[in-house]
Amino acid sequence: MQVESEDTIAVAGAPALPGLVFRHFRGPADYAGLAAAGNASREADGNDWVAGAEDVAVQYEHLENCDLATDIVIAEGHGEIIGFVRGQWLREATGLYSYAFALGLVPAWRGHGVRRAMLRWAEARLRQVAADHPAGAPKVYTTGAPQVAAGLVALLESEGYRPDRYFYKMVRSLAEPIPDFPLPPGLELRPVRPEQYRPIWDASHEAFRDHWGYSPWSEEEYERWLKEPVQFMPALWQVAWDVERDEIAGQIQTYIDARENEKFARRRGYTEGISVRRSYRRRGLARAMIAASLRTLKAHGMTESALNVDAESLTGAMRLYEACGFVVDETYVAYRKPLDAPVAWP
């Protein structure tokens, strides 16, 4: 077993493979390597999200409830980053403490028990964190996996994780006719101005209070949102305003990921961040904004649109998106395990 030093980390149960070393995070110098390893890991698992060093930078520089000095392990193979596990926690509005971890490993290093060892390291570290939280509170480990990622799914389930929620990626061809759904009376779409960023954020926060796993959004998350290198594209957004009250009724934060499109040789845009405030629901606003988003993407040369949805959304989102022509393309599973479950050791 690797002996821990100032820079290295001893990961119990890790295989003794030539060139394999576990170490601490070294700051911005690791961003490019983490992005590359994450991309390779996700692609092998059937997840086509592509990240660059700038995406990792924004994420890591705005983390909450995660100490990068203690809550991350980086795996190196012959001096290159090949994987990682990073833990953080949040307290949901229901009172549940969720201890989440992100786990990645490039495919060439799989099949030897490296991911299992990192998963168990993350659980042990998060259990230490949880010890500082109220003893009587409900607590769970949380992670996720594409349903097609057979190896990762098998690993999680063998460690006692069980599906808790399903999410779909849905796709719609823009070659199909786009309905001209009108906005409800008294509402209008307005171009986004910088001084509206905060009201747009606040309206989205209010609308998403109904969602599974919700916890109050923070100022740190707001700052991260403003700096998103891909998804923050206000020129493409559809924001509906109540003309009389001069308040936001709903929104879609449409965006185009050029890097992803280049890698996968496609022209896909995203109709994402769909939200309608409670007092404006069930009037046809969401479908009108979706149609506007689709037209915007088509005008920018896209041939398809995608979105992500909670399969059990309380707002009936699945039915709405199907009615707008979207079909399920991928399934993502949120896994959970109680913190008080028996520890799985060989």
N, C-alpha and C positions, 0 to 999 in steps of 0.2 A: 504493500500500500504506500502511496505517495506520502512523504513526511511533510507536514505543514511548515512553511517558513514565512518570512515577512510578505512575500508576494504570492506564494502558492497556498493552496487550500487542500487539506486532506479530505477526500470524499469517501466515506465508508462504503465498502462493497464494490467500489469501482474496479473494473478489470485491469490487470497489469499488462497494458498494451504498449509496445515500443513507440516512443514519441508522444504518448498521451500525458498531458499535464493539466491540472485544474488550478486556476489562479483567480486573483482579485481583479476587479475592474480598474483600468488604468486611465480613465477619463476620455476626452475627445479622440485620442489616438486610436481608440477601439471602435469608433462609430462605423467606419467603412467595413471592418472585419465582421462586426455584428450584423450589419445590413446584408453582406454577402452570405454569411452562414444562415441567417434567417430566411433569405430568399431561396437558397438551395433546399433548406429543410421544408419550407412551406410547399415548394413545387413538388417535392417528393411525396408530400401528404395530400396533394390534390387541391391546394389552396393557391390561387393565382395572384394574390396580392404581392406587389413588388415594392420594396422599400429601398431608399438610397440613404447615404450617410446623413443627409440633411433631415430625413424623417426620424432617424434614430436620435439625432441631436435634439430635435424639438421634443420628442417623447421623453428622453432621459433628463433633459434640463427642466422639465416641468412635472416630474414625478411627485406624487404625494404618498405618504405612508409607505415609503420604500427608501431605505438607507443604502445607497450604492456601495458603501464601505463594507456592509455586512450581509446584504440581501440578494446578492448576485454571485453566481459562479460562472466563470468562463472556461470552456474546455478548449485546449490547444492540441493540435496534432502536428508534430514536427515544426512547431513555431508558428502555425497559422491557426486562427480562430475557426473551430469546427462546430462549436455548439455553445449553449448557455442555458441557464435556468435563472429566472428572476422572480422574486416574490414581492407581493404588496398586499395591503388589506384595505377594506372599507367597511363601514357600518351602514347597512341598508336602512331605509326608512321604517321597515318592519321591526327593526331591532336586531336583525341577524348580522353577525360578523362573518364576512366572507374573506377568506385568505386565499388569494389567487396566485397562480404562478404561470409564467410563459416558459415553454420548454421547446428547444430547438436543437437539432443535430443533423449534420449533413449526411446523406445516405451512405457514403463510403465507410463511415464509422459505426454504422448500425449493426445490430445482430450480435453484440458482445456484452450487452448489459450496461452500456454507458448511460443511456437515457434513464433506465431504472434507478441507477445510482444517483443521478442528478435529481430525479423526482423525489427520492427519499431524503436527500439532503435538504431540498426545499421544504418538505413537510416538517422536518426536524427544526429548521430555522423558523418557520412560521409558527410552530408550536411554542417556541420561545417567545415570539412576539405576542402570541395570544395569551400567554401567562400574565401579561400586564393589563388585560382587559377583564371586565366583570366575570367572575367565576360562573354565575348562573345564566349568562347570556347564551343563546344558541350560536354555535360556531361551526362553519363548514370550510373544507378545502374546495376550491373552485378552479376549474380549467376547462379547456374546450378542444374539440378536434373535428375536422371534416369527417363525415360519416364514411367516406371512401378510404380514409387513412387506416387501413386494416391493422398495421403494426402498432400504431399509436393507440387505437381503440382497444386492441387486445392488451396492451400494456396497462392502460388506465383501468380497465375492468378487472384485470388480474390483481391490481392493487386496491380493489375495493370501491372504485368509483362507479357511479351509476348515472345514466342519463337523467337530467332534471328538466331540460327544456330543449326544444328543437327550433332552429332558425333556418330559413330558406334564402338562397340567392335566387331571384327571379329575373328572367330576361325577356325582353320584348323586341321583336324586329321593327325597325322604323320603315321598312318597305311596306308594311301594312298601313292602311289608312288611319290617320289620327283623328279621332272624333273632335268636333268643335264644341266641347262642353262650355256653356257660358258661366261666368262668375255669378254668384248669388247677388241679388239687388243690393245696392249700397256699398259694394266692395270693388276695389280696383287693384291691379298690379302696378307697383311703382318701381322704377330703377332704384338700386340700393346706393345710398350715400354713406361715407365713413361715419358720420355722426349717428347713423342708425344701427351700427354694429351692436352696441349694447342693448338697445330695445329688442333687436332681433334675437339675440342670445337669450334675453330674459323671457321672451315669449315662447321660444323653443323649450326652455327649461320648464316653464309652467305646463306646457302641453305634454311633456314626457314624464310627468309625475305618475302617470297611470301605468308606466311600463314595468315589466318584470325586472327585479333586481335594482330598482331605482334607489339612488342615494342622492342627497342634495349636491348640486354642482357648486364648485368652488371658484374663487378668483384665479387660482392657479390653472384650472381647466380653461377658464376664459382666456387667459394669456396664451395658453397653448393653442387654442382654437384660432386665435388671431394670426398665429405663425405657421399654421399647417401649410406645408409647401405644395401640396397637391389639391386637397379638398377645399381650401378656402379660395373660392372663385366667385366673388360677389356679382360680377358682371353677368353671370349665368343664372343667378338665383331668381326664383319666383316668390315674391313677398306680397301678400294680399293685405290691403289696409281697409279698415272701416272708414269711409269718407267722412261721415258725420262725427264719429268719435275720435278720429285721427289716431287710431290704435291698430296694432297688428292683429289680424285675425288668423292667419296661417302662413305657412312658408314651405318651400322646397329649396334645399341648398344643392342645386345641380352642379356637377363638376365633370371634367374630363381628365383622365389619367393618361397623359401622352406616353409616359415611360412604360406603363403596362400595355398599352396598345401596340407600341413598337415591339415589345418582347413577344407578344402573342399574335402579332400580325392581324390586328382587328381594329375596328373603329367603334369602340364602345364608350358611351357616356353613362353617368350615374344620375338617376333620379332619386336622390337621397335626402336624409334629414327632413322627411315629410312630417309635418305636424300641423294640427289645427287646434286652437284653443277651445276649451270645453263649450263655451257659450256660442261658438260658431259651427259646431259639428252638426252633421246630418242635414246639411243644406246643399250638398253638392260641391262644396268648396274644394275638397281634396282632389276630386276627379278633374275639376277645371284647372287646378294648378298642375296636375300630372300631365294633362294634355299640353299645357303651355311649356312644361319642361321638355316633353318629347319633341315639340316643334322647335324649341331652341337647340336641342342636340342635333336634330336633322339639319337645321340651318348651318350648323358648324361642321357639317360633313360626316356626322356619325351615322352608322347603319344599324345600331342597336342600343338599347338602354337596359341597365340593370339596377336592381335595388335589393336590399336585405330586409327581411321581415321576420318578426316573431310568429311562429306557427300558431301560437295560442293567444295572439293579441286580443285584448278585451275590446278594442275599438272596431273589430271586424276588418282589419287591414287586408288580410288574405283575400277575402271576397272582393274588396274594392280593386285590388291590383289585378286579380284575375279578370274582372269586368273591364279593366283597361287594357287587356291583352297580354299581360305578363304571365309567363309559365315558369314553374319550378325547374331550376337547372342544377342546383347543388343543395345539399343539406349539411348543416353544421350543428354539432351537438354540444350543449353545455353540460359538463359533468360536475357532480358534487360528491363529497364524502364527509360525513360527520367527523369532527376533530377527535371525538371520543371513541371512534372505531378502533378495533384492535390494530396495532402496528404490524404491518406485514414484513416479516424478515424471513430470509431463506432458512 
